[in-house]
C-alpha cells in the first residue's frame, strides 16, 4: 500500500512539474502555452548560385520540424503567434585540403540562411540571425554527383539550429 502511494505521488509530481511552466517536449522545446499557431513563410533563395529545390526543401523541413515537435498549427497568416521569414544568402563550394600535387582532395559545400523570427506573445525572444552549415566531400567528385546527399545533411543541421534558437533558446 505504501509503495502505491509513493508511485501516485511521483506521477502527480511529475505531471505538475512538466505542466506548470509551459509546453515542453522531448526535443527540449519550450512553447508558451498561449501560443497555438506558427507561420513559416517560404524561404527565398537569394544566393548567387541557385539550387532550385533548396528553398522548398528548407521551408518544408522547418514547417515539419516545428509542427511535429511543438504541436503548433501552421497557418499562412502574418498574425500567427510565431512567424518565420528568411532568405538563403549563401550557397558555395570551397577547397578545404589539397594533395601533394596541389589538386584539391576535399571540398566543402556551405549553405547560409538568414532568418527573422517574431513572437507575438513574447517579443523579447524575437531575433534576426544568420545560420551557416557545411559538409565536406571528395573533391574528385562533381558537385552534381554529391549535391543531393550534402544538401539533405546541411538542411537538417540548419533546421535544427533554427528550431533550437527559436524554441530551445540556446
C-alpha positions in Angstrom: 0.0 0.0 0.0 2.8 2.4 0.9 4.6 1.8 -2.5 1.3 2.5 -4.3 1.1 5.9 -2.5 4.7 6.7 -3.4 4.1 5.9 -7.1 0.9 8.0 -7.1 2.8 10.9 -5.6 5.7 10.6 -8.1 3.3 10.5 -11.0 1.3 13.5 -9.7 4.6 15.4 -9.0 5.9 14.8 -12.5 2.7 16.0 -14.1 2.7 19.2 -12.1 6.4 19.8 -12.8 6.0 19.4 -16.6 2.8 21.3 -16.9 3.4 24.3 -14.7 5.7 26.4 -16.8 4.6 25.9 -20.3 4.6 23.3 -23.0 7.7 21.0 -23.1 8.7 18.3 -25.4 11.4 15.6 -25.5 13.2 17.8 -28.0 13.8 20.4 -25.3 11.5 22.8 -26.9 9.5 25.2 -24.7 6.5 26.9 -26.2 4.4 29.5 -24.4 1.0 27.8 -23.5 -0.8 30.7 -25.1 0.8 30.0 -28.5 -1.3 28.0 -30.9 -0.1 29.0 -34.4 3.1 29.4 -36.4 3.7 30.7 -39.9 6.8 29.6 -41.7 7.0 31.7 -44.8 8.7 30.5 -48.0 12.4 30.9 -47.6 13.6 32.7 -50.7 16.9 31.6 -52.4 18.9 34.8 -52.9 22.3 33.1 -53.1 24.4 33.8 -56.2 24.4 30.1 -57.0 20.9 28.8 -57.0 19.9 25.3 -56.2 16.3 25.0 -57.5 15.0 22.7 -54.8 16.7 24.2 -51.7 14.1 26.8 -50.8 11.2 24.4 -50.9 13.1 21.7 -49.1 14.3 24.1 -46.3 10.8 25.7 -45.9 9.0 22.3 -45.8 11.6 20.8 -43.4 11.3 23.7 -41.0 7.5 23.6 -41.0 7.5 19.8 -40.4 10.1 20.1 -37.5 8.1 22.8 -35.8 4.7 21.3 -36.1 5.8 17.8 -35.1 7.9 18.9 -32.2 5.7 21.6 -30.7 2.1 20.9 -31.5 1.7 24.3 -33.1 -0.6 24.6 -36.1 0.9 26.0 -39.4 -1.2 28.9 -40.8 -0.4 31.2 -43.7 -1.1 34.5 -41.9 1.2 37.1 -40.5 -0.8 37.3 -37.3 0.4 33.8 -36.2 1.8 33.6 -32.7 5.2 32.8 -34.2 6.4 34.0 -37.7 9.5 32.9 -39.5 10.8 34.7 -42.6 14.1 34.2 -44.3 16.4 34.1 -47.2 19.1 31.7 -48.4 22.0 34.1 -48.7 24.9 31.7 -49.5 25.5 28.5 -51.4 29.1 28.0 -52.2 31.8 25.4 -52.7 35.4 25.9 -51.4 38.6 23.9 -51.3 39.4 22.5 -47.8 42.5 20.4 -48.3 45.0 19.9 -51.2 47.1 16.8 -52.1 50.8 16.8 -52.8 50.1 17.5 -56.4 48.1 20.6 -55.5 44.8 19.2 -56.5 42.0 19.6 -54.0 41.4 16.4 -52.0 38.5 17.8 -50.1 35.9 20.4 -51.0 33.2 21.9 -48.8 29.6 22.9 -49.6 28.4 25.7 -47.3 24.8 27.0 -47.1 23.9 30.2 -45.3 20.4 31.3 -44.4 19.3 34.5 -42.7 16.2 34.0 -40.5 13.9 36.6 -38.9 11.8 35.2 -36.0 8.9 37.1 -34.4 7.0 36.0 -31.4 3.7 37.9 -30.9 3.4 36.6 -27.4 7.0 37.2 -26.2 8.6 39.9 -28.4 11.8 39.8 -26.3 12.5 36.4 -28.0 12.4 38.0 -31.5 15.7 37.6 -33.5 17.3 38.0 -36.8 20.3 35.7 -37.3 22.4 34.2 -39.9 22.9 30.4 -39.8 25.6 28.6 -41.7 26.4 24.9 -42.0 28.9 23.0 -44.2 29.6 19.4 -45.3 32.9 18.2 -46.8 33.1 15.9 -49.9 35.7 14.2 -52.0 36.8 16.9 -54.5 37.4 14.3 -57.2 33.6 14.0 -57.4 31.4 16.7 -59.1 29.1 18.8 -57.0 26.2 17.4 -59.1 27.1 13.9 -58.0 27.0 14.6 -54.3 24.8 17.6 -54.0 21.6 15.8 -53.0 23.2 14.0 -50.1 25.1 17.1 -48.9 22.1 19.4 -49.1 19.9 16.9 -47.1 22.6 16.8 -44.4 23.1 20.5 -44.3 19.3 21.2 -44.4 18.8 19.0 -41.3 21.5 20.8 -39.4 20.2 24.3 -40.4 16.6 23.3 -39.4 17.8 22.0 -36.1 19.8 25.2 -35.5 16.9 27.5 -36.3 14.4 25.4 -34.3 16.8 25.4 -31.3 17.3 29.1 -31.5 13.6 29.8 -31.6 12.3 27.2 -29.1 15.2 26.0 -27.0 16.8 29.4 -26.7 20.4 28.3 -27.0 
